[in-house]
């Protein structure tokens, strides 16, 4: 007791967090296990309380995962409680779970568990010679990078660029995605496809610095916002046909999807990774690289 009190005094916020997570997990598990009493199938209990089940993942997250793993470590995983915690842990671990045998009991699953650790990689870096592409890639990586959430890959399609009185304005649509790598399995943390206009200003040394970044708005403002920024950098004159070109491309951006995976392959190879796989939520393969060669 004295040791526990000393630990709480040393780090009261962490101790409070631990108690909050324990309360969240245990109270929600208790509700889930309350009915249907006649069933021996864990899925029936989850189906009866889907929101309560999801709340453990939503509000507990990584802290709830660590608490439940500590319960496995102490062997406190008997019966329905263990089955539910095993399912929750598997879902929270995602691609970090190395165990593929679905027939194992909770204790057997934990005994076989060896959590895949994240392989840290830097963000993608353009290595071409085109000066405008070099500017755009650097800007898009900076805009879309997500520190502590993985590494970012971008794939911009540059439609046109115009220079006027020391300002350079580039019109593009960028497919960006952030990934984490565990072993040879990729996990997508987030992504977007967004049309934009980037304006750069040339300084006294002849270098271009970011002056203005305009993105297409969501919802009903999407098309009007693209038409608003499809103008010359200084005079503001409308550029005929450009907005329609960008809008039409947004309806089928397979080219930059392919470019994204090409850049992903290049980035993995440059960091010594020759085998990697990415699947969607249904388990279907979205991206596969074997022996350094990309397959789709």
N, C-alpha and C positions, 0 to 999 in steps of 0.2 A: 504493500500500500504506500509506504514512504517513497519507494522508488517511482511509483506511478505518479504520485503527487509532485515529486521533484521534476519528472519529465514534463508534466503539465505546466509547472511554473517556468521551466526553461523555454518551452515553446507552446504557449497557451492557444495560439491560433490553430496550430496543427492538431493539437489535442481536441479542440472543438470541432474541427473539420472531421477528424476520425469518428467522433461520436455522432455527428450529423449523418455521415455516410452509413455507419452501422445502423442507425435508427431508420434511415430511408430503406435500406436493403431488407432489414429484418421485418419491419412493419408491412412493407409491400409483399414480401414473401408470405407472411402470415395471412394476408388478405387473399392472395392467389390460392393458397392451400386450403382455404376455408370451404370451398365447394368447386365441383360436385363431389361430395364425399364418397359416392358409389363407384367412381371411376378409378382405374389404375393407370390410365394413360396421362402423362404429364401435359400433353397437348390440349386435352380437354380443360384442364385448369387454366392454361394460358388463354385459350379461346373464351373462357368465361370471364376473364379479367384482362383483356388486351391492353387497356390504357394503363393499368397499374403495372403490368409487366414492362411496358415501354418506358414508364416513368423511371424505373431503376436505371435504364440505359441513358435516358435523356438527361436526368438530373444528377445521376451518380457518375456516369462516364468512367474515366480511367480510375478515379478513386474507388468507385464501386467495384470495379474489376479487381483492384489490388486487395480490397477487403475480402472479396469472395475467394480469391486465391489463397489468402491467409487462412480461411476456413478449411480449404482443402488441405493445407499444410498441417493443420491440427487434427485432421480426420473427422471434422464435424460436418459430414456430408452424407448422412444416411437418408434412405428413403426418398420421398418426393422432393424434399428440400434440396438434396444433392442433385437430383435430376434437373431441377429448375436452375440451380446455380451453374451446373455444367453447360446448359443451353445458353444462359446469359453470358457466361465467360467466353464461349465459342463465338458468339455474335460480337462481343466487345473486342475480342482479340482479332477477328477477321483473318487476314492473310498471315498474321503472326502465329496462328495456331498450326503447329506442325503435324498434328494427329489427324489422320484421314479416316481411320476405322470408326464407323458410326455405331458399331455394336458394343463398344466398351462401356462398362459401368463408370459412374463418376470417379471412383477411386482409381480404376484402371486407366481412365483417360488422363487423370492428373499425373499418374506415375509415368505415363508415356510422353507427357508434355515437355517440350523444350522450345520455349518461345523464340521465334525468329527475331533477331535484333535488327534494327534499321541500319542499312548501309548509307551513310551520309554522302550525298553528292552535291556539288555546287550547281548553280543555275546554268542554263545553256548560254554559250557564248558564240556569237557569229564569227566565222573565220574566213569570210569571203573578202573580195576586193572592192565591191560596189560601195561607193561612199554614202549613197542615200540608204541603201539597205543596212549598212553599218550603223547609221544614225537611228534608224527605225528599230532595229533589233535591240539596241542598247536602251532606248526609251521604253519599249514594250516590256522588256525584262524588268526594268525598274518599276514600271506601273503595276505589273502583275505578280511580282515576286511576293512570296508569303513566308517570311522568316519563321523558323521553327515548325513549319508545316510541310517541309519537303523541298524538292528542287523544281524549278519552273522551266517549262519548254514553251516557246512561242513560235508561231508560223504566220507571218503577215503576208497578205496579198496587197501589193502596192498598185493602185490603179493609175494614178497620175501624180506628178509633182510640178509645182510652178514656183518660179523665183521672181520677186518683184521688190525693187528698192531695198535690197539687203535682207529681205525675209524669204525664207523657203517654206512652202506649205506642201505637205505630203498627205495624200488621201489613201486610206487603206482599210482593210478589215483584218483583224487578227484573231486567230484561234490560239488560245493559251490554255495550258493545263499544268497543274502542280501534282507531283507524284512523290510517294515514298517507296523505297525499295527494301524488301525483306527477303534475304536470300536471293532467289531468282524470281520472286513474285512482286509485281508492281501493284501499288494501291493508289488509285486516283483520289486526291484530296479535294479537287475542285477544278472548274474550267469555265471558259466563256468564249463566245464568238461575238466580237463587237466592232462595228464600223467606227472609224475615227478620222479626225483631221489633226495633224501635228504641225505646228508652226515653229520654225527655228529662226534665230536671228544671228547674222554673221558679225563676229566681233572684229576688233582692229587687227587681230592676228590671223584673220581668215577662217576661224573656227566657228562652227554652228552650235549655238546653245539653245536649249529648249525655251521657247517664248510662251507657247500656248498649247494646251491639249484639250481637244473637244471630242466627246464621245456621243454616240447615238443614245437618246433617252429610251427608257422602257415604255411598254404599252402603247397608248394612242399617240405619244410624242415621238415614237420611233422615226416614222417617215418624215414628218415636218422638221425634226432636228437635223436629219441628214441633209435636207434641202437647205437648211439655214447655214450649215458650215461648208457647203460646196461652192465657195466663193474665192476670188483671188485674195492673196494675203494682205494687200495694202488697199487697193481700190475698192474691194468688196464686191466686184462685179460677179454675177452668177456665171458659173462655168457650164455651158450647154451640155446636156446629156450625162453629166457626171453622176448626179444623184440617182438617176434611173439605173445607171450601170451598177452602182453600189447596191441599190435595193434589189435589183434582179439577181445579182450574185448571191445575196444573203439567202435566197430561196434554195440554193444548191451550192454549198461550199465544200463539196467533196475534194476540191483541189487543195485547200489549206488543211483539210483533215489528213490527207495523204502526206502533205508537207510536214505536219506536226509529227507524224510517226517516223518520217524520214529523219527529222531533226532529233527525235527521241533515240532512234537507233544510233545515229552518229554520236550523240552525247554519251550514250552508254558505252559504246566501243572506245571512245576517247578516254573513258575512265576505267578501262580494263574489264568491263562487263560484257560477256559474250552470249549469255543465255538469260532471257527475261520473258515474262508472260504477264499480260494484263487481261482480266476477264470483266464482264459486266455483272450486274446484280443477279442475272439468271445463270451465271456460270459459263456463258459463252465467251470464247476467246475473241478479244478485240485486237490484240497485238501480240505477236510472238516473234522472238528473236532467238535463233538457235545457231550456235557456232559463229556468231557475229553477223549472220544473215537474217534480214527481216522478212517475215511472212505475215500475210493478212488473210 
